[in-house]
Amino acid sequence: DPYLEEGSYERLGLVFGAAAVFLKPGFDTDTAFTTEDQTGPATITTSNDFGYSYQTAPRINLGLIDNEGLSAQVRWFQLEDNSGASAIAGNNFTFFNGLPTKTAIGGLRAGGQAGDFVVAASQMKLYTIDVDLSQELNFERWQTTFGGGYRHASVSQAYQAYGTASGAAVASDVGHRFDGNGIVVFGEARRPLGLWDRRTKGTSSLSLISSAKYSALWGKSKYSAVDTNPGPVNAIAQTSENKSLSIAEIQVGMQADFVLQTGALVWVRAAWDGIWWNGAGSAASESGDLSLLGGSISLGMDW
């Protein structure tokens, strides 16, 4: 059986991978501000949402691997995104409510006369750094990898809104950040579609792949908010507390392996990616979940 040819591959000991990941953020709520129309007999409230689009994020891994498939690697991933929304009051008695805050004012309230406006913006930045050990294991025609290690993760989000209330300036500036450390465990399974051993020199193979990763993190969450009413009157709130957060990741796709005559394995992978930050919050809130859905193109070498 040429699928697992013994002694066909000798590793030099280096492994490297880089991916372009295309992800679209999703939150429990995407609200930028709400509009209250009080021009009629009943108040009509509508939600104005942030519009998020796909962003490109880098994902890199670098490490060492031996001939038995035992590997030690460092992995890094980072994503940034921002969005905005705005509106102008066409009539008197049209009001705009920003996202609620922890200050005594409680958030921005704009509008009241024709020509009043509101502008809202959100920013998000997150990253993970992993240091892990993994082991390759073969079961019949399944090629698997299992591992675990240490993860540091950080996610920061901000919300800024400003406008006018009956011609007077109002504003709201909110931000929160989580930094934590914890454990990460993962597993990956590859099912070659042909009969070639992906470790045999001068051959290639195509595989179905699936992987799952989970991390539990413990750290500190910091929150700050400044609201400004006409006057001006400022209200400030700041909090800091211990918090736990978890991250789940799933990947499903296909991978092409090319084993060069030098013995180096070069692989290319196209996959669907799903990442869920449970407890990451949204632009102005520390509560709620963040999802990142999309795909990735990866290139790597095992030499």
Solvent accessible surface area in square Angstrom, and as a share of the most:
residue,aa,sasa,rsa
1,D,130,0.67
2,P,84,0.53
3,Y,4,0.01
4,L,78,0.39
5,E,85,0.38
6,E,157,0.70
7,G,73,0.70
8,S,18,0.12
9,Y,23,0.09
10,E,116,0.52
11,R,28,0.10
12,L,122,0.61
13,G,13,0.12
14,L,88,0.44
15,V,15,0.09
16,F,93,0.39
17,G,1,0.01
18,A,38,0.29
19,A,15,0.11
20,A,38,0.29
21,V,0,0.00
22,F,82,0.34
23,L,0,0.00
24,K,86,0.37
25,P,6,0.04
26,G,24,0.23
27,F,27,0.11
28,D,104,0.54
29,T,71,0.41
30,D,47,0.24
31,T,26,0.15
32,A,0,0.00
33,F,1,0.00
34,T,37,0.21
35,T,23,0.13
36,E,34,0.15
37,D,49,0.25
38,Q,65,0.29
39,T,73,0.42
40,G,40,0.38
41,P,153,0.96
42,A,69,0.53
43,T,76,0.44
44,I,108,0.55
45,T,84,0.49
46,T,72,0.42
47,S,67,0.43
48,N,41,0.21
49,D,83,0.43
50,F,8,0.04
51,G,62,0.59
52,Y,27,0.10
53,S,64,0.41
54,Y,136,0.52
55,Q,55,0.25
56,T,90,0.52
57,A,1,0.01
58,P,57,0.36
59,R,55,0.20
60,I,67,0.34
61,N,27,0.14
62,L,107,0.53
63,G,12,0.12
64,L,113,0.56
65,I,15,0.08
66,D,61,0.31
67,N,77,0.40
68,E,136,0.61
69,G,2,0.02
70,L,87,0.43
71,S,4,0.03
72,A,47,0.37
73,Q,19,0.08
74,V,76,0.44
75,R,49,0.18
76,W,84,0.30
77,F,14,0.06
78,Q,42,0.19
79,L,2,0.01
80,E,93,0.42
81,D,7,0.04
82,N,104,0.54
83,S,16,0.11
84,G,47,0.45
85,A,22,0.17
86,S,76,0.49
87,A,29,0.22
88,I,131,0.67
89,A,2,0.02
90,G,61,0.59
91,N,87,0.44
92,N,79,0.40
93,F,121,0.50
94,T,13,0.08
95,F,38,0.16
96,F,4,0.02
97,N,31,0.16
98,G,12,0.11
99,L,24,0.12
100,P,106,0.67
101,T,20,0.12
102,K,105,0.44
103,T,12,0.07
104,A,108,0.84
105,I,50,0.26
106,G,31,0.30
107,G,9,0.08
108,L,6,0.03
109,R,103,0.38
110,A,0,0.00
111,G,3,0.03
112,G,16,0.15
113,Q,75,0.33
114,A,56,0.43
115,G,50,0.48
116,D,3,0.01
117,F,65,0.27
118,V,0,0.00
119,V,47,0.27
120,A,1,0.01
121,A,31,0.24
122,S,4,0.02
123,Q,70,0.31
124,M,9,0.04
125,K,88,0.37
126,L,0,0.00
127,Y,44,0.17
128,T,9,0.05
129,I,64,0.33
130,D,3,0.02
131,V,77,0.44
132,D,5,0.03
133,L,109,0.54
134,S,7,0.04
135,Q,56,0.25
136,E,41,0.18
137,L,76,0.38
138,N,85,0.44
139,F,110,0.46
140,E,151,0.68
141,R,71,0.26
142,W,119,0.42
143,Q,5,0.02
144,T,12,0.07
145,T,20,0.12
146,F,104,0.43
147,G,20,0.19
148,G,22,0.21
149,G,31,0.30
150,Y,100,0.38
151,R,6,0.02
152,H,41,0.18
153,A,0,0.00
154,S,3,0.02
155,V,3,0.02
156,S,30,0.20
157,Q,6,0.03
158,A,24,0.18
159,Y,0,0.00
160,Q,60,0.27
161,A,2,0.02
162,Y,117,0.44
163,G,4,0.04
164,T,24,0.14
165,A,22,0.17
166,S,72,0.46
167,G,52,0.50
168,A,37,0.28
169,A,76,0.59
170,V,3,0.02
171,A,37,0.29
172,S,2,0.01
173,D,72,0.38
174,V,1,0.01
175,G,21,0.20
176,H,14,0.06
177,R,109,0.40
178,F,5,0.02
179,D,48,0.25
180,G,1,0.01
181,N,70,0.36
182,G,12,0.11
183,I,105,0.53
184,V,1,0.01
185,V,80,0.46
186,F,30,0.13
187,G,19,0.18
188,E,34,0.15
189,A,26,0.21
190,R,12,0.04
191,R,80,0.29
192,P,1,0.01
193,L,97,0.48
194,G,23,0.22
195,L,107,0.53
196,W,147,0.52
197,D,7,0.04
198,R,14,0.05
199,R,32,0.12
200,T,25,0.14
201,K,92,0.39
202,G,45,0.44
203,T,34,0.20
204,S,47,0.30
205,S,7,0.05
206,L,80,0.40
207,S,0,0.00
208,L,87,0.43
209,I,4,0.02
210,S,50,0.32
211,S,27,0.18
212,A,57,0.45
213,K,42,0.18
214,Y,106,0.40
215,S,0,0.00
216,A,20,0.15
217,L,1,0.00
218,W,147,0.51
219,G,21,0.20
220,K,87,0.37
221,S,2,0.01
222,K,123,0.52
223,Y,8,0.03
224,S,49,0.32
225,A,1,0.00
226,V,59,0.34
227,D,1,0.00
228,T,32,0.19
229,N,50,0.25
230,P,61,0.38
231,G,74,0.71
232,P,104,0.66
233,V,87,0.50
234,N,94,0.48
235,A,14,0.11
236,I,117,0.59
237,A,14,0.11
238,Q,138,0.61
239,T,56,0.33
240,S,69,0.44
241,E,88,0.39
242,N,123,0.63
243,K,44,0.19
244,S,68,0.44
245,L,8,0.04
246,S,21,0.13
247,I,1,0.01
248,A,29,0.22
249,E,31,0.14
250,I,79,0.40
251,Q,18,0.08
252,V,80,0.46
253,G,14,0.14
254,M,76,0.34
255,Q,5,0.02
256,A,25,0.19
257,D,0,0.00
258,F,90,0.38
259,V,4,0.02
260,L,80,0.40
261,Q,138,0.61
262,T,100,0.58
263,G,3,0.03
264,A,3,0.02
265,L,2,0.01
266,V,31,0.18
267,W,38,0.13
268,V,63,0.36
269,R,26,0.09
270,A,53,0.41
271,A,12,0.10
272,W,117,0.41
273,D,3,0.02
274,G,0,0.00
275,I,7,0.04
276,W,79,0.28
277,W,1,0.00
278,N,57,0.29
279,G,19,0.18
280,A,2,0.02
281,G,0,0.00
282,S,11,0.07
283,A,8,0.06
284,A,7,0.05
285,S,42,0.27
286,E,23,0.10
287,S,81,0.52
288,G,23,0.22
289,D,61,0.32
290,L,1,0.01
291,S,27,0.17
292,L,0,0.00
293,L,71,0.35
294,G,13,0.13
295,G,18,0.17
296,S,4,0.03
297,I,92,0.47
298,S,8,0.05
299,L,100,0.50
300,G,3,0.03
301,M,69,0.31
302,D,6,0.03
303,W,108,0.38
